Amino acid sequence: MSDITPETYSDRIQSPDDIVQITAAGLTCQYPNAICDQLRWLQRRVFYQFMQTGCPTIDLEADLSIERNQADLTERLAVPVPVLRTMPVIVRGSVRHRHKAGDLVIPPMVSE
Amino acid sequence: MNTKIAHDPFLRTALIRRWMFMLLIMTQTAFGVWGMIWVLPYHGSPAIEQAILATFIPLYAFVAAGSWMALFGFYIRRRYGGRGDANSLLARFGDQLPSVELATTAVALPIYHEDVERVFRGLQATIESVLATGQGSAFEFFVLSDSRDPEVWLEERAAWLRLCEVLDLHGRLHYRRRRVNLKAKTGNVSDFLRRWGKKFKYFIVLDADSVMSGQAIVTLVRLMECEPKAGMIQTVPKLFNARSAFARMQQFVTHLYGPLFSEGLAALQLNEAVFWGHNAIIRTEAFMAHCGLRSMRGLGLWRGTVLSHDFVEASFIRRAGYEVWLETGIEGSYEESPPSLDDELIRDKRWSKGNLQHLRFLGFERGIATAHRMAFLNGIFAYLASPVWFLFLLFSTIEVAQFAAGDINYFPDAHSLYPNWPQWHPQWAIILVTSTLVTLFLPKLLALFELLIFDRKRLPGFGSTGRLLQGFLLENMFSILLAPIRMLAHSAYVVQAVINVSVAWAGQNRSSEIGWGQAFIRHAPGMILALTWSGIALSLDANFFYWTIPISLSLLLAAPITVWLSRFTLGDYWRDQGIWSTPPEQGLGCPVLVQFSAIDMPALKPTNAPGWLEWTLLHPNQARIAAALAAHRTGAAKQASTDLGARILSEGLDLIPRRQAARVLDDADAVMRIHQHAWQAPPDDVWGRTIDTLTRSICVR
């Protein structure tokens, strides 16, 4: 497969013979790391897109390309931090404890 | 009293009503004491009988006060056809309300470690209801969080953002978390006022479990505009959304009996009512000028933060010349009940300490209105009544024990030359008990009578007449069973408050059932005490033993009663049977409750997703929002968060205490650095493993 490059984290490329081995403990199945890597990057890209947009686009054949998924993910990670309108502008005041009565805060009566 | 209050147009009416009220209580108490003196064998001569009388007098007066209050309420409701007192704001300004323009008003919701889903459901229902009035532009909404656990406040923040999206309220629905939560809820609200109070003419305070209709909120603002002397207007919140049997019972109580008591209270207090801490509107400038609460500088209990701040704030704003009204006629004000007796008692522990702190304001604060001093006294005695009742039972047991032991003293008065023969008057005991029972149950019977005879339009809200009566009897049975349990718990709380055992300030449990182990551990002391007391009573006198049964039986059954009543299944079953039906359950409540139930609240993150801190750092949108909301630190603070970010980057989150790790959210750069690193990390990196686990967890159902 063309995607298996040193960029992946596989120690080595496995041949089909490596997948199933007869050992002293019995039959063991080693899933090919290459496929794991491809799926990992597909998974990361798809889930990132899913969490970011709520709707991932998946073309399984095309998207098994590690470089493609990494590039897409890098692009998505570069989305800038938005500017959020959060709290209103602070208008400083104080909360006091007064023994003596102050002037009543009487607004004008609202007319019809 | 200052001159402004001296020219109070309601003073004359208030004084007439209050003196009449006091006179009735004192007269009834005098009769009760007279009866008690006849019941006591030595008619109050020896010290033990004087102690019995000393405890009996305040207890009887307190019970009589509650009863006369309800009678006042009954009279006012009948006199004005259930429309409320003629002096109330609604009665005076009701006609002109529709034409009154609204002033800028903040709706503040202080929260501390609450159920996030429930809080935001209630807030959404309230805001939607306000927007539906067409007056939404007059309001801004503030969620004021004091939560410290990042797992809670990050969820709160996510819920706030979702609500901003859903209602398109960016810039008008705000979320503020205090980093240093000094002075609990008082400090939280004060902090809000210091920063933004000057922007708003009024502010409405909600509780975490409050729901208010838009109509109620708009009415409050308009009433404030109509009555410039009003400093606070308190609504009467009714309970709703109860599921457990206990909560449904409390809900039934507030809907059936509540109107009588609140009407009576409002009629007596008039413009010197109290503030209950939420579901009320406050004139911001007046509050900021006069209601700041200093930390107390006394000893023990009377040192530090004022816990029950609401009564004190009402008394301060009144002292400044403003009026405080309890408006019973405003519909659409709701709150929830604790789901179980144990949860109610946990809340009472905090309230008992807070109310006992009011002794300082009752006795030593200058310029407070007499009505507010009486409100303080009433609040204090609401809890102090329990140890007084406990002492009454103790002294009565000692008196019986003395007789059982044959310790009869014919000269209880050392200065008397004549013997005092002990006399027993069982007929007086029966009359006294009967009169006490009538005093206790008359308000409830009146409320039932009013509903069945005069106010039948409310009857469908309670189901059929048969079910209403069944619910009434059941509620009375449970209230008798629960009274001694509450008495013992409150007694312990009063003692703990006096010796100043610290009270943890925590969010209230509003949703869980009580387990058997928890119930038995909590109520074991009461059960042991009941067994011991009844055992002693039986060994002394069989007749006395029979008198102890109602109290000791309920203490013995405390654990099963608590567990049983906390069950949602029982609550649901009785609701299906029509027992303890209330207008909201019958679909006859305010539309805001329908909105509340209908709100679709999707989960803020997948069930199997990691904790909120990890989720915030890894989620594409949450991380950016966290970065956007990060405080702009400089200097040492910036360096500290940068160092923390570097540590989290290399070690992951597992080895760092959660609250410490959450400080990384103060640094926007660190947040985005961790986020970008994690998604690109190799699988053997700590963050690579975390991302792989995260993506897998989302798929697991």
Interface residues (C-beta under 8 A of the other chain):
Chain A: Y9 R40 Q43 R44 F47 Y48 F50 M51 Q52 Q70 L73 T74 R76 L77 V79 P80 V81 P82 V83 L84 R85 T86 M87 P88 I90 V91 R92 G93 S94 V95 R96 H97 R98 H99 K100 A101 G102 L104 V105 I106 P107 M109 V110 E112
Chain B: N2 K4 Q96 S99 V100 E101 A103 E140 H170 G171 H174 Y175 R176 S190 L193 R194 R195 W196 G197 K198 K199 K201 E225 C226 P228 K229 R283 E285 A286 F287 M288 A289 H290 C291 G292 L293 R294 F316 R319 A320 G321 Y322 R366 G367 H619 P620 N621 R624 I625 A627 A628 L629 A668 M672 H675 Q676 W679 Q680 P682 P683 D684 I691 D692 L694 T695 I698
